[in-house]
């Protein structure tokens, strides 16, 4: 079964992240809220959200776990696992369709942590899909290990 995460995507897309409480700009392109809850104290007019994809938000359980135990790498692993579920898969397809149609998409979040939040993780995931294949796979790494062993024997 092919998942949306494995599909080929446009390489010229631009995905940005921005806090919901920062002023919207015309350069944001389509603004996509990726939180489960609406940002506290923010009106719809002021937020200027074009799309709200609640299914891309981490579960309440994961969000609460991360708040109590801020381990970024474990959070991302668990979050990406959640994104493989059926609700998130449909929302990812919607997001990918937006990215394919628009020159710029900005992922909007409300977290006070501007470097470690679900929008940043989602952007990393999307950008990781655009990278060309490298030799870090099983074949490449095995070949590199063999070369290193041969050099160390000399």
ABEGO torsion letter per residue (X at the ends): XBBAAABBBBAABBBBBBBAABBBBAAAEBBBBABABBBBGBBAAAAGBABBBAAABBBAAAAAAAAABBBAAAAAAAAAAAAABAAAAAAAAAAAAAAAABABBBBBBABABAABBAAAAAAAAAAAAABBBBAABAAAAAAAAAAAAAAAAX
